[in-house]
Amino acid sequence: MARSDPTGDVSEARRRLPDRATISRWTTPDGWPLRRFDWPATGTRGRIMVQGGRGDFIEKYLETFAHFHGLGWQVTAFDWRGQGGSGRLSRDANVGHATDFAPWIADLAALWAQWRGEGTGPAVLLGHSMGGYLALRAMAEGAVTPDAAILVAPMLGLKAPMGARFGAAIARWMAARGDPARAAWKTNERPGGLANRAALLTGDAARYADELWWHDAEPTLRLGPPSWSWLAQAFAGTLALEADPRLATLRVPTLMLVADRDRLVDARAAIRVATRLPDAELVRFGPESAHEILRERDAVRDRAFAAIDAFLDAKAPVTE
């Protein structure tokens, strides 16, 4: 893969692997090969593991990685099992499928345990959307214990026209009739055309175009709609996590960034969860932000990263 040119413009940097960063394969305890990204630190700030959402892949977050790396953080990420460059869980490579989210928790826990032993300093977990749900669930289950956690537009509830419980019932009914791995709809995160998808994700046309550029450059990274089984698991999992009594005893300092007008996940559910966490800070964005807060226009991103940096300075300071 091509390397970045530090003299190039920002959009070019978002479309090239940084110098000294590596893409490798990490094998889970059950033998699944995960595609892994590592960018060694130039400083001693600490280490951060960044996890994307459903359908995401490492390259979407190169700009986010660069922010942390520029502050001295070592950055690690991986593509979730069944998406990006980590294989597929369905015969149809375009469908994001899952019969159970537990293997994703196990994958995160196994890599986290090894990764945490690979270095020193504060160890931080950042999860966006589905990655935010998985991060919080893993913390609640005791599978990972980061020094601090950042949940960005976390999938702690799904948008559904008739409410989450009715949506869950429909997803279960559809998954039980026919092939549960079949696509829940034709394209994208929700039913609708490409323009609709762009509006769901970000108001920054250039950053949205970066994802499409990577799809063209590396077609194997592309993932389309979820399966009915994935939807059923997502509804059930988010409802269960919101009701989990372990949230009230979770001591990991947590920053949650929420877009109030998010049309992909339920911001209200995330806000309810934030109020139950003993050590949580909540930062809310209005109509200026869609779902991908860290891939939004500069004004939104600048505010988001200012909040993240201040939170980490307070909750995960440099250790001597």
C-alpha positions as CSV (number, residue, x, y, z in Angstrom):
1,M,0.0,0.0,0.0
2,A,1.3,3.5,-0.8
3,R,2.8,5.6,2.0
4,S,1.8,9.1,2.9
5,D,3.7,12.2,1.9
6,P,3.9,14.6,4.9
7,T,4.1,17.5,2.4
8,G,0.9,16.5,0.7
9,D,-2.6,18.0,1.4
10,V,-5.0,16.7,4.0
11,S,-7.2,14.7,1.6
12,E,-4.1,13.0,0.2
13,A,-3.0,12.0,3.8
14,R,-6.4,10.5,4.4
15,R,-5.9,8.2,1.4
16,R,-2.4,6.8,2.1
17,L,-1.0,4.7,4.9
18,P,1.2,6.8,7.2
19,D,5.0,6.2,7.2
20,R,6.0,3.7,9.9
21,A,2.4,2.4,10.2
22,T,1.9,-1.3,9.5
23,I,-1.0,-3.5,8.4
24,S,-0.7,-7.1,9.6
25,R,-2.7,-10.2,10.5
26,W,-3.5,-11.1,14.1
27,T,-5.0,-14.5,14.7
28,T,-7.7,-14.8,17.4
29,P,-7.7,-17.7,19.9
30,D,-10.2,-19.6,17.7
31,G,-8.1,-19.1,14.6
32,W,-9.8,-16.2,12.8
33,P,-7.4,-13.8,11.1
34,L,-8.1,-10.1,11.9
35,R,-6.6,-7.3,9.9
36,R,-4.6,-5.1,12.3
37,F,-3.1,-1.6,12.1
38,D,-0.3,-0.3,14.3
39,W,1.4,3.1,14.3
40,P,4.3,3.3,16.8
41,A,4.4,6.4,18.9
42,T,6.9,9.1,18.4
43,G,6.3,10.2,22.1
44,T,5.4,8.7,25.4
45,R,1.8,9.9,25.8
46,G,0.3,6.4,25.9
47,R,-1.5,3.9,23.7
48,I,-5.0,4.1,22.2
49,M,-7.0,1.4,20.4
50,V,-9.6,2.8,18.0
51,Q,-12.6,0.7,16.9
52,G,-14.9,1.6,14.0
53,G,-18.6,0.8,13.5
54,R,-20.6,-1.6,11.4
55,G,-19.2,-1.7,7.9
56,D,-16.2,0.4,8.8
57,F,-12.5,-0.4,8.0
58,I,-9.2,0.8,9.3
59,E,-8.5,3.4,6.5
60,K,-11.6,5.4,7.2
61,Y,-10.0,6.6,10.4
62,L,-6.5,7.5,9.2
63,E,-7.2,11.2,9.9
64,T,-8.3,10.3,13.5
65,F,-5.2,8.2,14.0
66,A,-3.1,11.1,12.9
67,H,-4.6,13.4,15.5
68,F,-3.6,11.1,18.3
69,H,-0.3,10.1,16.9
70,G,0.6,13.8,16.6
71,L,0.1,14.1,20.3
72,G,2.4,11.1,21.0
73,W,-0.1,8.3,21.2
74,Q,0.7,4.9,19.8
75,V,-2.3,3.9,17.7
76,T,-3.7,0.4,17.2
77,A,-6.9,-0.6,15.4
78,F,-8.4,-3.7,13.7
79,D,-11.2,-4.6,11.4
80,W,-13.9,-6.4,13.2
81,R,-14.4,-10.1,12.2
82,G,-16.7,-10.3,9.2
83,Q,-16.0,-6.8,7.8
84,G,-13.2,-4.7,6.3
85,G,-10.3,-6.9,5.6
86,S,-11.2,-9.5,8.3
87,G,-13.2,-11.9,6.2
88,R,-16.9,-12.3,6.0
89,L,-19.5,-14.2,8.1
90,S,-22.0,-14.6,5.2
91,R,-21.8,-16.3,1.8
92,D,-22.7,-12.9,0.4
93,A,-19.6,-10.7,0.9
94,N,-21.8,-7.6,0.6
95,V,-23.9,-8.4,3.7
96,G,-22.8,-7.6,7.2
97,H,-23.9,-10.7,9.1
98,A,-23.7,-11.9,12.7
99,T,-25.5,-14.7,14.6
100,D,-24.1,-13.5,17.9
101,F,-22.1,-10.4,19.0
102,A,-20.2,-12.5,21.6
103,P,-17.3,-13.4,19.2
104,W,-16.6,-9.7,18.7
105,I,-16.3,-9.2,22.5
106,A,-14.0,-12.2,22.6
107,D,-11.8,-10.9,19.8
108,L,-11.5,-7.5,21.5
109,A,-10.7,-9.1,24.8
110,A,-8.0,-11.3,23.4
111,L,-6.2,-8.6,21.4
112,W,-6.6,-6.1,24.3
113,A,-5.0,-8.5,26.7
114,Q,-2.0,-9.0,24.5
115,W,-1.7,-5.4,23.3
116,R,-1.9,-4.0,26.9
117,G,1.2,-6.2,27.7
118,E,3.1,-4.9,24.7
119,G,3.8,-1.4,26.1
120,T,3.5,1.0,29.0
121,G,1.6,4.2,29.7
122,P,-2.2,4.8,29.7
123,A,-4.2,2.4,27.6
124,V,-7.3,4.0,26.1
125,L,-10.2,2.4,24.2
126,L,-12.1,4.5,21.6
127,G,-15.2,3.0,19.9
128,H,-17.4,4.6,17.3
129,S,-21.1,3.4,16.7
130,M,-21.1,-0.4,16.9
131,G,-17.6,-0.2,18.2
132,G,-18.8,2.0,21.0
133,Y,-21.5,-0.5,21.9
134,L,-19.0,-3.4,21.8
135,A,-16.5,-1.4,23.9
136,L,-19.0,-0.5,26.6
137,R,-20.4,-4.1,26.7
138,A,-16.8,-5.5,27.0
139,M,-16.2,-3.1,29.9
140,A,-19.4,-4.1,31.6
141,E,-18.6,-7.8,31.2
142,G,-15.1,-7.2,32.6
143,A,-13.5,-8.4,29.3
144,V,-11.4,-5.2,29.0
145,T,-10.5,-2.6,31.6
146,P,-9.0,0.5,29.9
147,D,-7.6,3.4,31.8
148,A,-10.2,5.6,30.0
149,A,-12.8,5.0,27.3
150,I,-14.2,7.3,24.6
151,L,-17.6,6.4,23.0
152,V,-18.4,8.3,19.8
153,A,-22.0,8.2,18.6
154,P,-22.2,4.8,20.3
155,M,-24.8,2.3,19.1
156,L,-26.6,2.0,22.4
157,G,-30.0,2.0,20.7
158,L,-31.1,1.7,17.1
159,K,-33.4,4.1,15.3
160,A,-36.7,2.4,14.4
161,P,-40.0,4.0,13.2
162,M,-42.1,2.3,15.8
163,G,-39.6,2.1,18.6
164,A,-36.8,-0.2,19.5
165,R,-38.9,-3.0,21.0
166,F,-41.2,-3.2,18.0
167,G,-38.2,-3.0,15.7
168,A,-36.6,-5.9,17.7
169,A,-39.7,-8.0,17.3
170,I,-39.8,-7.4,13.6
171,A,-36.1,-8.2,13.2
172,R,-36.5,-11.5,15.1
173,W,-39.6,-12.4,13.1
174,M,-37.8,-11.8,9.8
175,A,-34.6,-13.6,10.9
176,A,-36.6,-16.6,11.8
177,R,-38.3,-16.8,8.3
178,G,-36.0,-17.6,5.4
179,D,-32.2,-17.2,5.4
180,P,-31.2,-15.1,8.5
181,A,-28.1,-14.1,6.7
182,R,-30.0,-12.4,3.8
183,A,-29.8,-8.6,3.5
184,A,-32.3,-6.7,5.5
185,W,-32.6,-4.2,2.6
186,K,-30.7,-3.6,-0.7
187,T,-28.0,-1.1,0.2
188,N,-26.3,1.1,2.8
189,E,-26.8,1.5,6.6
190,R,-30.6,2.1,6.2
191,P,-33.0,1.8,3.3
192,G,-32.4,4.6,0.8
193,G,-30.1,5.9,-1.9
194,L,-26.4,7.0,-1.9
195,A,-27.3,10.6,-1.2
196,N,-29.4,9.5,1.8
197,R,-26.4,7.6,3.1
198,A,-24.2,10.6,2.9
199,A,-26.6,12.7,4.9
200,L,-26.8,10.0,7.6
201,L,-23.1,9.9,8.1
202,T,-21.5,13.3,7.7
203,G,-22.0,16.8,6.3
204,D,-18.4,16.9,5.0
205,A,-18.6,15.9,1.3
206,A,-14.8,15.5,1.0
207,R,-14.5,13.1,4.0
208,Y,-17.5,11.1,2.8
209,A,-15.8,10.8,-0.6
210,D,-12.7,9.4,1.1
211,E,-14.7,6.2,2.1
212,L,-15.9,5.8,-1.5
213,W,-12.3,6.3,-2.7
214,W,-11.1,3.4,-0.5
215,H,-14.0,1.2,-1.7
216,D,-12.7,1.7,-5.3
217,A,-9.1,1.3,-4.4
218,E,-9.6,-1.8,-2.2
219,P,-13.0,-3.4,-3.2
220,T,-12.7,-6.1,-0.6
221,L,-13.2,-3.5,2.2
222,R,-16.7,-2.7,0.9
223,L,-19.6,-3.9,3.0
224,G,-23.3,-3.2,2.3
225,P,-26.5,-3.7,4.4
226,P,-26.8,-5.8,7.5
227,S,-28.5,-9.1,7.6
228,W,-31.8,-9.7,9.5
229,S,-29.8,-11.7,12.0
230,W,-27.4,-8.8,12.6
231,L,-30.4,-6.5,13.2
232,A,-32.0,-8.9,15.6
233,Q,-28.8,-9.2,17.6
234,A,-28.2,-5.4,17.5
235,F,-31.7,-4.6,18.9
236,A,-31.5,-7.4,21.5
237,G,-27.9,-6.5,22.5
238,T,-28.5,-2.7,22.9
239,L,-31.7,-3.2,24.9
240,A,-30.0,-5.7,27.2
241,L,-27.0,-3.4,27.7
242,E,-29.1,-0.4,28.6
243,A,-30.8,-2.6,31.3
244,D,-27.5,-4.1,32.6
245,P,-27.1,-3.4,36.3
246,R,-23.3,-3.6,35.9
247,L,-23.3,-0.2,34.2
248,A,-23.9,1.4,37.6
249,T,-20.7,0.0,39.0
250,L,-18.5,0.6,36.0
251,R,-15.5,2.6,37.2
252,V,-13.8,3.3,33.9
253,P,-13.7,7.0,33.2
254,T,-15.8,7.4,30.1
255,L,-16.4,10.3,27.6
256,M,-19.4,10.0,25.4
257,L,-19.9,12.1,22.3
258,V,-23.5,12.2,21.0
259,A,-25.1,13.8,18.0
260,D,-28.6,14.7,19.1
261,R,-29.9,14.6,15.5
262,D,-28.3,11.2,14.7
263,R,-30.6,9.4,12.3
264,L,-28.7,6.1,12.5
265,V,-28.4,5.3,16.2
266,D,-30.7,6.5,19.0
267,A,-29.0,9.4,20.8
268,R,-31.6,9.4,23.5
269,A,-30.6,5.8,24.5
270,A,-26.9,6.9,24.7
271,I,-27.8,9.8,26.9
272,R,-29.8,7.6,29.2
273,V,-26.9,5.2,29.5
274,A,-24.4,8.1,30.2
275,T,-26.5,9.1,33.2
276,R,-26.1,5.7,34.7
277,L,-22.3,5.5,34.4
278,P,-20.6,6.5,37.7
279,D,-17.7,8.3,36.0
280,A,-19.0,9.7,32.6
281,E,-18.8,12.9,30.8
282,L,-21.3,13.7,28.0
283,V,-20.7,16.1,25.1
284,R,-23.7,16.7,22.8
285,F,-23.7,18.1,19.3
286,G,-26.7,19.6,17.6
287,P,-27.8,19.8,14.0
288,E,-24.2,20.6,12.9
289,S,-23.3,16.9,13.3
290,A,-24.5,13.7,11.7
291,H,-23.5,10.2,12.9
292,E,-19.7,10.3,12.1
293,I,-18.7,13.0,14.5
294,L,-14.9,12.5,14.0
295,R,-15.4,12.6,10.2
296,E,-17.5,15.7,10.2
297,R,-16.7,19.3,9.1
298,D,-13.7,20.9,10.8
299,A,-15.7,22.9,13.3
300,V,-17.4,19.8,14.7
301,R,-14.2,17.8,14.6
302,D,-12.2,20.5,16.4
303,R,-14.7,20.7,19.2
304,A,-14.8,16.9,19.5
305,F,-11.1,16.5,19.6
306,A,-10.7,19.4,22.1
307,A,-13.1,17.5,24.4
308,I,-11.3,14.2,23.9
309,D,-7.9,15.7,24.5
310,A,-9.0,17.5,27.7
311,F,-10.7,14.4,29.0
312,L,-7.6,12.3,28.4
313,D,-5.3,14.9,30.0
314,A,-7.5,14.7,33.1
315,K,-8.4,11.0,33.2
316,A,-5.4,9.3,31.6
317,P,-2.4,11.5,32.3
318,V,1.1,10.7,31.3
319,T,2.7,8.3,33.8
320,E,6.3,8.6,34.8
